[in-house]
Amino acid sequence: MCELMGLSASAPVDVTMSFGRLAAHGGKGANADGWGIAYLAGDDAQIWRDPHAAADSPFARFLTTEPVTSNTVIAHVRRATAGGIALANTQPFLRELFGRVHVFAHNGSFAKIGALASTSWFRPLGETDSEIGFCRMLAQIAGEGDDVLAARRVFSDTAHRLSALGHANLLYASGDRLLVHSDLRSMGPAAAPEPGLWVVQRHFDHTGPDPQSDGIIGVQGSHMVVTVVASVPLTDEAWRPLPRGTVLEIDQGAIVYEGLAGADLG
């Protein structure tokens, strides 16, 4: 099953080591069908995607040694379940709306999602159910207008509907805000499902790597807060499993909302 990593911080951080640990999970026979990472920067983003295994990719190795700093990051390693192994099917996906980029990644499957309406402004470039779900969500957000609470409500409702079609572990970011939905993580027909996402929050009072988190984050300034979400814990810290249906909104490292998908958000 694919794996996700999302990060939100109060100031730009270096994620080379944490991305390196995620990339190592994208090896032959396991999530070997592509990888991608998006570093948001204001209204724009730097994004790398590669339809080859992350563990063998020279581009992924470059990003684990040459720091790219950002306060909002989404990364994905892929195991193909819908659509062939191709760049167009490689996540994270990116679109423009309201004059800024919107980034989305999904772990799971919506086998019964169906085709996207031909009248939608947002259309998929690839063949994945994940991208169809993203395009549908953005079309709804576009109809609601550029409003933080409306985006949260649409994300929550979308996650609730998609989870009825399959596993819907979702990361979505625009600007400084990262939205998260945790479902279940299936490890195969014979294994019991596991938590879909885990979260850990760290407070930094110094610069450089943090020894308490195995140095997976390089901090450029002191008095910072960093929140990391991942499909599996990336360190030996006490990560918190997110129960199925949990929605988080994280703004510059601070968890500003935690609730259940589909709840009345006002």
N, C-alpha and C positions, 0 to 999 in steps of 0.2 A: 504494500500500500504506500502511496506517496507520503512525503513528509513535508511539514511546514515549519517555518520559523518567522516570527514577527518581533520587531523591537521598536520601542518608543522611549525616547530619552529627553531630558530637559535641555540638553545641548548636544551638538554632534559628537558621536563616539565612533570608535574604530571597531568593526565587528569581524576582523580577519580570522581570529581563532574560532569564534562561535560559528561562522560560516564554514570554516574548515571542518569542524566536527559534523555539521550537517552534510557537507559534500561527501565526507567519508562514508555516509550511509547510502550514497548513490553509486554503488559499485556493481560489478557484474552479477546478474541474477537477483539484485535487490534494488528497486528504484533506479534502474539503469537506463531509463528511456528519455533522459533530458533533465535539465536543471535551469534555474534562472534566479536572479536576484535584482531587486529594485531598491535604489537608494533615493528617497525623496529629498528634494531640495527646493523649498519654497513652493512655487506653482509647477515646477518641473520635476523630472526624475532622471537619474542615470540608471539604465537597465541593461543587463546582460542576460542573454538566453542562448542555450546551446542544446540541440537535440541528442547529444551524446552523453554517456555516463559521466557524472560529476567527478567520480573518483579517478577517472582517467583523462580528464579534460585539462589541457594546458591553460585554458582561460580561467577555469576554476582555481587552479594552482596559483595563477597570477594574483587573483583576488584574495587569496589567503596569505599572501606575502606583501602585497602593496596596499597600504591602507587607503580606503575610501571612507570618509566620515559622513555621517548623516544622523539626524535625530529620529528618523522613521525609516525602517527597513522591512521589506517582505522578501522571503526566499522560499524556494520550492524545489524539491527533487521528485522526479516523476516516475511512476510505474504506470504504463499505458493501459487503460481499460476501455477508453472510447477514443477512436481516432488513431491514426498511425503515428509512427515516430517521425516527427517533422517539426520544423521551427514554428510553424503556425499553431501547433498543438502544445507548445511548450509554455509553461507558466513562469512568472506572473504575467497576466494580461494587463494591458494599459489602454486607456481611452482618454480623450479630452472632453471636459464638460465644465461649463461656467468659467472658462479661461484657465483651467488648471488640469493637471493629469489626475486620473483615478486609477488605482492599482488594485488587482484582485488575484487571489490564489485560493485553490480549493483542494482539499483532500477528501476523497470518497467517490461516490458515484450516484448520478441521478439517471438511471437507465431509462426511466419512463417520462423524461422531461418533455419530449416532443420537439417539433421544429419551432423556430422563432418566426413570429408573424412578419411577413414581407414588408409591412408598413413601418416597422420599427426603425427609428433613426440609427440605432446601434445594431450592427450586424457582425456575426462571427467571421473571422478570417480562416479558422480551422474547423475541425470536426468534433470538438469535445463538448460534452454536456456541461462542463464547467464554464466554458466561454458563453454558451447560450444563457446559462443562469446569470452570468455577469451582465450581459447585454440587456436582459429583461430587467434586472435591478436598476441599471443606469437609466433605462427608459422611464421607469417609475420615478426615480430621483429627479430627472429632468422635468417631469410633469409637476412635481411638488415645489420646485424652485430651490434656490441656493440658500438652504436653511439647515443648520446643524441638527436640530431636533427632528426635522423631517427626514434627513438622511438616516438618522439613527432608527427612526420608526420604519422606514422602508427596508433597511438592512435587517432589522429584527423580524419583520413580517416575511421577507424573502427567505431568511434562514428557516423560519418555522415551516413554510410551505415546502422548501426543498428537503428538509429533514424527513418529511412524509414520503419522499420519493427515494430515499437512500441516505447514506451518511453524508453530512454536510458540515465538515469542519472548514470554516471560512475565515480569511483575512482580507480586509478591505481598507485602503488608506487613501486619503487625499489631504494635502496640506500637512498639518501637524497632528492629525487625528487618525488613530488606528482603531478599527472596529473588528471584533473577534466573535466568532460563534463556535462553540464546542459541541460536538456530537459524540459519536463513538468511533473507535478505531478497530476495524476488523482485521484479525491476523490470520484469517483462513477459516474454512468451514468447520474444522475440528477444534478451534480455539475460542475461548470466551472473549467477547469484545472488551477492549480496554478503553480507558478515558481517551477522548479524541485529542485533547490539548491539555498542556500543563503550563503554569505560569510561575515566574519568580520575579521578585522586585528587589533591587539593590539600591542602597544609598551610599554615595561616595563622598568622602571628605578629603580626597587627595587626588593627584594626577597619576596617570600611568595605569598599568594592569592592576586588577584587584585580586590579591592572593586568596580572598575568601571565595571567589568564584572561578578559581583555576586560571585566572588571567584571560577569560574568554572575551572580555570587553576592555578596550583601551580608552581611558578617559582623558579628555583634554583639559578639563577644569575641575575644581573642587566643588563641594556642596551640590552634587547632582543626584538625580533619581533616574534609574533605568529599569524598565519593565520588559521582560523577554517572555514570549509565548512560543512553545514548540510542541511538535507531535510527541516527542519523547524528551525527558530531561537531558540536557546537554552537559550537566555537571553533577557533582555529588551533593549539591545544596539541597535544601528542603523545598523542592518544587511542589506547588499546590495543584492537584488535579482539578480540572474544571468539570463540574457535573454536566451531563447531557442537557442541552438547551440553554446553557449559559451564554449570555451576551455581555461582552465588555466593551466599553469605550475608553480608550487611553489617549490622553492629551499631554504630549511632552513628558512622558514618563509617569504621569499621575492617572490612576484609575478613577475616572470621573463618573462612570456609570457601571453598575453590575445588576443584571436582572435576567429574566427568562424571555426567550424568543417568543414573539407573538403576544406579549403582555401589552396592556394599554399604556402607552408612553405619554399620552396627552397630546 
